[in-house]
Amino acid sequence: MLRGAAFIATLVFASRGLAADDAASPGQARMQALHQAINDPKSTMDQRQAAREELANLLKSPAGQAPAPRARAAIEPIGPIVKPATNPPISMPPVAHVEVTQPPRTAVTASGIAAPASGGTAVDPRNGHVLTEAPNGYIDPRTGHFTPK
């Protein structure tokens, strides 16, 4: 039922649109009258011939031509181009820096000999590993290698 009502409403609106188009052009109304005269079984042969000639002349004239559709671009034009907003400046994080300090001086005894480091650890100068003190030497905890004193 709802489909039928929608269909009837569509037909009504379409017929109103056609009637508005017919009323808009007097040439179209005259062409329809000539078509009816040509197709009317009551009209004579001379009336039909005269209607054909007038219809041919009307079709050749600018009044008989359908209005040209409005030209439009193949691609829809875009609106005005807006300049993008500039990004605010970003504060850069501080650059890392290393402070250079003097290494601790070796303690020298009164006899002129360097005092041994206390604490039971030493650093291997070849590879930088920390060695743990053991009796008569040092042990590298990473490798288990014994280095004598």
Buried (B, 14 or more C-beta within 10 A) or exposed (E): EEEEEEEEEEEEEEEEEEEEEEEEBEBBEBBEEBEEBBEEEEBEEEEBEBBEEBBEEBEEEEEBEEEEEEEEEEEEEEEEEEEEEEEEEEEEEEEEEEEEEEEEEEEEEEEEEEEEEEEEEBEEEEEEBEBEBEEEEBBBEEEEEEBEE
